[in-house]
Amino acid sequence: MTDTHTKVAFVTGASRGIGRSIAIGLARFGCDVVVADLASERAALDKTAEAVTALGRRAYAKSMDVASKADVTATVTAVLAEAGRIDVLVNNAGILKPSLLQDLDEATFDAHFDVNTKGVFLMCQAVLPHMRARRFGRIVNIASVAGRKGSPTQGHYAATKAAVITLTRVFAQEVGMDGVTVNAICPGIILTEMGRNNLGSEAEVRYWTDVTALKRLGEPEDVVGPVCFFISDQADFVTGQALNVCGGLFFD
Ligand SMILES: NC(=O)c1ccc[n+]([C@@H]2O[C@H](COP(=O)([O-])OP(=O)(O)OC[C@H]3O[C@@H](n4cnc5c(N)ncnc54)[C@H](O)[C@@H]3O)[C@@H](O)[C@H]2O)c1
């Protein structure tokens, strides 16, 4: 895939895991990259920024909490002042603390919706006036196959991701006339800190590997190509879609 001009891409949750790989992959794809994460992750975030600049692209590292409207507004304003524009937004920041729904406390339920769902909503709301005014934007929301399937101990998380898929579909319809596409990626099991914490025993790793068509679990880099596709000129007529990137774990 090739592209015709340098884009400025904003990636949330970019200090590690899938977000870090997406930030570096987008730099390799020719983007300048804004990498954002919680202030507590600053050292790792700066390493992602260094990896972007090592590829010859500009990097902007920003400490922020996607669940805070004040943080989101201030960061997007600062980025627009520094970088001049935001062409691409990848809403990747997310949390998962497994629990049976019966045992789940209210604060944990709220935290998942605040980060995984409200964070996507706030980030989209913040960048859309700018994208719509320029009549160009590419938004990619990292949801999950959990949002389509739901599984025990992930009910709250799955509900946040189902909401992200719905937000994707509705935003796409509300902003398409202004040249902005909004799509989602639904990863399966990806071997990050979140993925490994969630897997538990070796027996579980073997089980999930066995039920995956490609007979392996995902690496963060497996998510990069689909993100590049959605932001590329090759996907100009694709919006409001949610693509499973799961090695053949789930088919709906
Ligand atoms: N790993 C998997 O198996 C898997 C599967 C499906 C979907 N996903 C989704 O992919 C995305 C990335 O997951 P990952 O596996 O790389 O997880 P991870 O835990 O390794 O990384 C998540 C990143 O988000 C950041 N983050 C968390 N809360 C934040 C907040 N309030 N503001 C800003 N940043 C915040 C973290 O600091 C971290 O850098 C998440 O949205 C996750 O739900 C992951």
The ligand as a Tripos MOL2 file, in Angstrom:
@<TRIPOS>MOLECULE
LIG
   44    48     1     0     0
SMALL
NO_CHARGES

@<TRIPOS>ATOM
      1 N1         -4.4080   -7.5450   23.9720 N.am      1 LIG1
      2 C1         -5.5330   -8.0700   23.5360 C.2       1 LIG1
      3 O1         -5.7020   -9.3100   23.5060 O.2       1 LIG1
      4 C2         -6.6360   -7.1750   23.0170 C.ar      1 LIG1
      5 C3         -7.7080   -7.7750   22.3780 C.ar      1 LIG1
      6 C4         -8.7360   -6.9860   21.8830 C.ar      1 LIG1
      7 C5         -8.6840   -5.6100   22.0390 C.ar      1 LIG1
      8 N2         -7.6360   -5.0350   22.6740 N.ar      1 LIG1
      9 C6         -7.6550   -3.5740   22.8190 C.3       1 LIG1
     10 O2         -6.4860   -3.0250   22.2590 O.3       1 LIG1
     11 C7         -6.1420   -1.8120   22.9440 C.3       1 LIG1
     12 C8         -4.7000   -1.8940   23.4100 C.3       1 LIG1
     13 O3         -4.5810   -2.9980   24.2960 O.3       1 LIG1
     14 P1         -3.1790   -3.6510   24.7150 P.3       1 LIG1
     15 O4         -3.3700   -5.1070   24.6840 O.co2     1 LIG1
     16 O5         -2.0510   -3.0260   23.9780 O.co2     1 LIG1
     17 O6         -3.1860   -3.2160   26.2650 O.3       1 LIG1
     18 P2         -2.0290   -2.6720   27.2090 P.3       1 LIG1
     19 O7         -2.5690   -2.7420   28.5840 O.co2     1 LIG1
     20 O8         -0.7440   -3.3410   26.9110 O.co2     1 LIG1
     21 O9         -1.9160   -1.1350   26.7350 O.3       1 LIG1
     22 C9         -2.9830   -0.2250   26.9510 C.3       1 LIG1
     23 C10        -2.4110    1.1870   26.9240 C.3       1 LIG1
     24 O10        -3.4820    2.1220   27.1860 O.3       1 LIG1
     25 C11        -3.0100    3.0560   28.1530 C.3       1 LIG1
     26 N3         -4.1190    3.6210   28.9090 N.ar      1 LIG1
     27 C12        -4.9230    2.9950   29.8140 C.ar      1 LIG1
     28 N4         -5.7960    3.8600   30.3360 N.ar      1 LIG1
     29 C13        -5.5610    5.0650   29.7420 C.ar      1 LIG1
     30 C14        -6.1420    6.3480   29.8790 C.ar      1 LIG1
     31 N5         -7.1440    6.5830   30.7380 N.pl3     1 LIG1
     32 N6         -5.6540    7.3670   29.1170 N.ar      1 LIG1
     33 C15        -4.6210    7.1500   28.2690 C.ar      1 LIG1
     34 N7         -4.0330    5.9530   28.1000 N.ar      1 LIG1
     35 C16        -4.4870    4.9260   28.8470 C.ar      1 LIG1
     36 C17        -2.0810    2.2200   29.0420 C.3       1 LIG1
     37 O11        -1.2400    3.0390   29.8420 O.3       1 LIG1
     38 C18        -1.3560    1.3920   28.0110 C.3       1 LIG1
     39 O12        -0.2570    2.0730   27.4570 O.3       1 LIG1
     40 C19        -7.1510   -1.6810   24.0870 C.3       1 LIG1
     41 O13        -8.2030   -0.8200   23.7020 O.3       1 LIG1
     42 C20        -7.6580   -3.0930   24.2540 C.3       1 LIG1
     43 O14        -8.9420   -3.1400   24.8310 O.3       1 LIG1
     44 C21        -6.6070   -5.7770   23.1700 C.ar      1 LIG1
@<TRIPOS>BOND
     1     1     2 1
     2     2     3 2
     3     2     4 1
     4     4     5 ar
     5     4    44 ar
     6     5     6 ar
     7     6     7 ar
     8     7     8 ar
     9     8     9 1
    10     8    44 ar
    11     9    10 1
    12     9    42 1
    13    10    11 1
    14    11    12 1
    15    11    40 1
    16    12    13 1
    17    13    14 1
    18    14    15 2
    19    14    16 1
    20    14    17 1
    21    17    18 1
    22    18    19 2
    23    18    20 1
    24    18    21 1
    25    21    22 1
    26    22    23 1
    27    23    24 1
    28    23    38 1
    29    24    25 1
    30    25    26 1
    31    25    36 1
    32    26    27 ar
    33    26    35 ar
    34    27    28 ar
    35    28    29 ar
    36    29    30 ar
    37    29    35 ar
    38    30    31 1
    39    30    32 ar
    40    32    33 ar
    41    33    34 ar
    42    34    35 ar
    43    36    37 1
    44    36    38 1
    45    38    39 1
    46    40    41 1
    47    40    42 1
    48    42    43 1
@<TRIPOS>SUBSTRUCTURE
     1 LIG1         1 GROUP 0 **** ****
